[in-house]
Amino acid sequence: MKKNNILEKITDIYIFIIIILFPIIIDNTGYFHILECKWKAFFFIFIFYLLALIIGLIINKIKTKTSYLKTIHLNKIQYSLLILLLVVFISYLISPFSRTNNLLIGAGRGEGLIITTFYILSALLISIFGKFKKKYLLYFSISSILVSFIGLLQYLGYNPFYLYKNNIGFHNSFYITTIGNIDTISAYYSLFLSVSFISYVFFENKKIENIFHIISLFLGLFLFGIINVSSGKVAIILTLLIISPILILNSKYMKKSFISLAIFLLAYGFNIFLNAKYYYNLEKIQINPTFNKIILFFIIGIIILLFLAYKFSKIKYDLTKNKKKLKRLYLTILCISLVFLTLVFFIDFHSETLSGIHSLLHGSFKDEIGSYRIFLWKRTLKLFPNYPIFGSGPDSFSIQFMSQFTEDIKSIGPLTINDTAANVYLTILINYGIVGLLSYVCLFYLLIKNTIKYGKENKFLLIPIICYLIQDFFNLSVVIISPIFWLVIGLCITNIKIVDKKLSK
């Protein structure tokens, strides 16, 4: 199918707005209504995108006297998007709560029928009318730099855009940047830092582009260290573990990976060096520069990593297409992972994350594990038999959970509103039933399988997608970041459609 220039340009503008402008959109309410602000922003951005496409299609029909829509041929992944959308509508229509609650908007995080439909349609429309372009990768790094710079200013005691107000002081690092709370920021960086990493490591760039990607990694990792969210750390570590054989089997990738690790040490070392502390009696942050053994260790590590990067720049090899070596490396990683789990089983390392894994391996499912995620997960599974097929409807989790487990919530502390399971997959299971969860999993199975098989440059977008999907095991979907995730899905599909058509011919 030949691309239509008008529709491609419209999609190009939409992609620019969502990646660069959407993350920094705020209003005068600060953090108290940031979710509502982002919801309205995405709603109107997508509506204008949809209207622009309709106008573009009309103009195209007038000019060519043919319907562009008739030339569109969908592939399996695009059909799976439509199936998921159908499941969402069925879930809404048969939901027992659609009449008593506004499930168009949603009863929890605003992820009702409207916004969920927009997510799926955005991926579908981008895959149809868009085209993967390397400049989009630069957009991600620019966006990350802007968001991280605002967070850095906040960390140093400034309050740009007056986001801190009404008893939320800038010393409260639970809310930072223009994204909101640390769990959402962790999801943001899981996606954006992954894109900056693949852009720097896997693509041939101009020097200025590499500078943007490196600055994005440095500032992002600096803020990532401040928020210190386990779900994001686990996602990034596991993603690096998954792609490590590909990195090892290519000298260029190894060189840039060592430089990336040096940037990581530099970012974390810089945080320790600044030693910023909030003094409540003075009501301000003071920077207390410090130099200790840890920083010295980091400096030595940076020098070693840069030396290794230099050595690999002199070596030229590429064995990534050697399937036997890839299989051996993945087998080695599997063995190392099993050894690691064995150690964690026998030894409690007294780390929040590792202690939680230690307890789970011993069959202990205490409510407090994972910042009370086990508390949520155990009770979420009890809700599943209520509406097992198509769930209770879009964003209806809180309706069931709060009515059934209010006393349980009170027993562990002050009453809070639990509107998700702190696990995207379990939340989907309750909202859309087993059919919804299988449709969602099937979408990503087809995406990963076909992108690996047929993808070109855009196949590297699988890395940030996988990283984001891993952190979804411990996090929630929210409109502050989800539109960007679905945009990446759409970009990942674009070239696959073209290859499918060639194969069919």
N, C-alpha and C positions, 0 to 999 in steps of 0.2 A: 504494500500500500504506500503510495506516495504521500509524504507529509504535506499538509497545508501550511504555508508560511504564516498566515494570519493567526491561525489557531495555535501554531507553535510559539509565536511571539507572545500571545496572550498567556499561554502556559508558562513561558519564560518569566514573565512579569510576576505571575502568581508565585512561582518558586522563589524568586528574589525576595518578595514580601514576606513569605512564610519563614524562610531561613534567616534573613538578616533583620527585618523590621519587627516581625511578630514577637520574638523573644524579649525585645526591649520596650514593647508597648506597655504603658502604665497609665493610671489615672490619678486623681488627687486624693484617693482614699488610702494610699499606701498599701501595706500588706493585708489590711483587714478585709478588703474586697478584691484582692488580686485575681482570685478564681473567676469572679463575675466579670471583671475587666477583660481577662483573656477570652472568656466565653463569648462575650459580645464582639470582641475584636475578630476572632476566628469566624464567627457567624457571618458578619458583614463582609469580611474578606472573601469567604467562599461564595457567598451570594453574588457578589460583584463578579467573581471569576466565572461563575455559572452563567450569569447574564451576558458577560462578554463573549463566552463561547457560543451561546445561542445566537447573538448578533453576528458573530463571525461566520457561523454556519449559514445564516440567512444571506449574508453578503456573498459568500462563496457560491450559494445556489443561484443567486441573481446573475453573478458573473459567468459561471460555467454552465448554467441551466441543467445541472445534475445535482443529485443529493450526495454529499460527501459521506453521509452516514452509511450509504449502501456499499461503500468501498471498504468499510471496517470489517476485519475478520479477527475475532477474539481467539486467544489461546487458552490453554487449560487453566492457567493461573488467573486470568481475567474472569473466566467462568466461575472459578472458585470464589472470587470476590463477590460476584453476583449471587451465588448460592448463600454466602455468609450474610449478605444484605437481605435476602429473602427470609432467612431464619430470624433475623432481627425483627423484621416486620411481623412475621407469624407470632413470635414471642410477645410482641406488643399487643397484637390483636386478641390473643387468647388469654392474656394476663388477667388474673382476678383483681389486680390493683390499678389497671388502666383507667377505670371509671372513678375510683376513689382518690387516686393520686395522679399528679401531672407527670406521667412517664414520657411525655413528649420532651420535656426539659430534663426530667430525672428527679428522683427523690433523694439523691445523695450528692454526687460530685458534678451534677449537670451533664452526665453522659447518657442522657435519655435517647429517644428515637432520633431526634433531629441531629444532634452532634455526631452520634455513632454513624448515621447515614452519611453525613458529610465526610467523616474519616474515610469510609470505604469508597465513596464516590471520588474523593480527591485522588486516592491511589489509582483508581480505574481510569479517570480522565487524564491524569498525568501519563499513564502508561499508553493511552491511545493517542493523545495529541502532543505529548512532549517528546523529548529526546535527551538522552544522557549527554551532558557536556562537562568537560573537565573544570570549567569555571565554577560550576556549582560546588565543587569541593573547596574552592577558595572562599566561596560565600560562607561555608560552615566555619572556616577558621576566622574569618573577619567577624562573624557573629559571636563566636566564642571569645575573641579578644575584647569586644565591646562589653559583653556580659561580665567577663572576668575582671576587667578594669574597674567597672562599677563596684564589684564585690571587693576588690583590693582597696578602693577608696573607703568603703564602709569599714573594712577591717582596720584601717589606719585611723578611724575615728571621724570620718566625714559622713555626711548624710545627703548625697546627691539625690535630687528629685523628691526629697522629703518622704522617703518610703517608711522611715521609722517615725511613728507618731502614736499618740494615745497610749502611753505607757509601754510601748515596745521600744526600748532603747537600743542604740547601735552596738552595745556590748552583747546583745542577745544574738549570737551567731546562728541560732536556730532558723532565723529568717535572714537571707542575704541575697544580693544581686536583684535583678528584675524578674527572677523566677519564683521565689517564695521560700517555702520551707526546705530543709536540707534533703529530705527524701526525693522531692521533685528535682532539686538541683543535681542530686546524684544520678537520676535518670537522664537529665540533660547532658551531663558530662560523659555518661556511659555512651551516649550517642555521638556527641560532638567531638570529644577527645579521640574516639575511635576513628571518626572520619578524618580528623587532622593527622592521625598516625598513619592511616592507609594512604592518604594523599602524599605525605612526605616519603614514606618507605617504598610504596609500590609504583609510583608514577614519576615520569620524567618531567621535571618542572623547571621553570626559569628561576633564577636566584631569588628574585623578589617574592615569588610564590612560596619558595622554601622558607624564606624569612617569616612570612605570615604563618605558615604551618608550625614553625618552631616556637614563635611567640605564643601562639594559641596553646601549644602543649605546655610551655612553661607556666603561663598565667593560669591555665586550667588546672594543672597538677598542683599548683600552689593553693588555689581555692579548694581543690578536691581534698587536700591534706587538712585544711581547716575544718571542713564539714565532717570529715571522718565517718562516713556512712559505710557500714559493712557490706550492704547489698551491692553498692557500686564497686567496692574493692574486690569482692568475690567475682563479680561479672567481668571485670577487666583482667584479673589474674587467670580465670578459666578461659577467656577468649584468647589471651596470649598463649596459653598452653595448647589450645586447639590449633592455632596457626603456626606454632613454633617450628614444626617440620618444614613448612614452606619457607620460613625465614632462614633456617639453617642450611637449606640446600641451594641458596643463592647468595653469592658474595656481596652483591649490591644491597640486598635486603639486610644482610648481616651488618654491613657497615652502618647503614642508617638506623638499624635497631640499637646498636651500641650507642650511637649519638642520642637516640631517644631516651635510653636508660640514663645517660649522663644528664640529660635535661631533667629527668625525674629526680635524680639525686640533688641537682642544683636547686630545683623548686622546693623540695622538702628541707634542704639545708638552709635556704634563704629564710624560710619560715621560722626555723629554730634560731637563726641569727638575729632576726628582728625582735623576737621575744616580746611581742606586744601584749600588754596586760591592761585590763580595765580596773581603775581605782574608783570604787563606789563613793568614797568620801569626797573625791575631787570631781566625780562624774565625768571622767574623761579617760581616754586611752593614752598610755605612754609607751613609747618604743624604747626598749632597754637592750641595745645591741650586745650580744654575748658571743664569745668564741670558746667552744669547749671541745672535748675529745670526739664527740659525735660529728661535729662539723669538720674536724680534721680528717676523720674517717671518710666522710662524704667527699672531701677534696681529693683524697688519695684514690677513692673509687672512681671519681670523674676523670682523673688523669689516666687511670688504667683503661677505662672504657674508651676514651678518646684515642689512646694508643692502639687499642684493638681495632677501632674503626679505621685508623690510618693503615694498619696492616692489611685489613680486608679490602681496602681501596686499591691495594697493589695486586690482589689476587683476583683472577677472573674465572668464575665457574658458575654454571647453572644446571642443577640436577633436579629441578622441580618437576620435570616430566618423567623422571625415573620412578615408576610406580613401585618397584620393589623396595627402593630405599625409603620412599614415603611410608610404605606399609611397615617397614622395620622400625622407623622412627616412631610411628604411632603406637606400635606394640611396646616399644620402650617406654613411652609416656604412660601407657596403661599400667605397665609394671610398676613404674615409679609412683603412680597414683595409688595403687593398691598397697604399696609399702608405706606411703604417707598415711593412708586411712588406718593401716595396722598400728602405726605408731600412735595416732590420735586415739585409737581404741584402747590402748594400754596405758597411755600417758595423758593426764589432764594438764595442758599447757597454760591454764589459767588466763586464757584470752577469751573475750566474750564470744567470738565466732567459733574458735576451736573448742571451747568448753561446751558450747551448744552441740557441736557435732559429736563430741565425746559422749555426752549424755544420750543423744539420739541413737548412737551406735550400741549403747548399752540398754536400749529399749525404754529409756526414761523420757517420757513426753510431758515434762513439767510445763505448766502454763507460762512461766516467766521466761522460758528459752526464746532467744531471738527477739528480745524486747516485747515479749508477750504475743509474738506471732503464733506460737503453738496454741495459746489460749484461743485465738481467733480461728485457726485452722481446724482444731478439733470440733468446735461448735458449728463451723461452716459446713462440715461434712454431715452433721446431723440435720441440716436444713435441706440437703439434696433430695431426700425421698418425698418432700412436700410437692415439688414440681419437677420431676426428673427429666422429662422429655424436652420441653422448650423453655423451661425455667419460669421464673415469676415475672419476667418483663425487664426491659432496659432500665438499668440503674435503679433496681428495686431492692437491692441487697439489704439496705438499712431498714426497710419496712419489716422484713421478716426477722432479721437479726435482733433489732432493738426490742421488738415485741416479745420475742421468745427468751432473750438472755439478759434482760435489764438487771435482774437481781444478781446474776453472775458478774456483770460489769461493776455493779456497786460493791461487790465483795472484795474486789482488788484495788479499789480506790474511788475517787470522785467519778460520778457518772459522766461518761463521754459518749459521743455519737460515733458509732462504728458503722461507716457506710461502705466499707470494702473489707475484703478478707486479708488485706496486706499481701495479696498474691493474686495477680491478674487472672491466672488460669482457674483458681477456685472461685473468684468473683464471676467469671464468665459462666462457670458451671451452674452457679445459683441463678444468675440473671437470664441465661439462655439455655440452660439444661445441657444434657449430654450431646444433643444434636448440635447445639451452638459451639460447645468446646471442640467436638470432632471436626466441625467445619473450620474453626479457627486453626487447629493443629494441621489439618489437611492443606490449608492455604500455604502455610510456611513449609510444609513438607514439599509441596510442588515447587514453591519458590526456590528453596535451597537446591533441590534435585536438578531443576531445569537451568538454574543460573550457573551451577557448576558445569553442567553438560554443554550449554549453548552460549553462556554469557561471554562477553568480550571484556572491555575495560570495566564495565559496570559490575562485573562479578565480584569485585573487591568490596562493593557495598554490602555484601553478605556479612562481612566482618562486624560493622557497627550494628547491623540488624541482629546478629547472633548475640552480641554483647548486651543489647537492649532486652532481648528475649530472656537472657539469663537473669538480669536484675529484676525482671518482671515476676520471678518466683518469690521475691521478697518485697515487692513494691506494688504500686497501684497505677492504674491508667487515669490520667487527668488531662484536661484540655490545655493546660499550660505547656505541655510538651508533646502530647500524642499527635497533633496535626503534623508535626515535623517527622515523626516516626513513620506515619502513613505516606508522607511525601517520599521518603527514602524508599519505601516499598514500591511505590509507583515508578521511581527512577530505575529501580533494579529490574523491573519488568520490561522497560521500553525496548531494549535491543532483542530480548528473547522473542518478542512478537514477530520481528523482522525475520529472524532465523527460522521460526516455525513456518512462515509462509514459503520460504525458499525450499524447505524440506517437503512441504505439501506439493509444490510444483514438480 
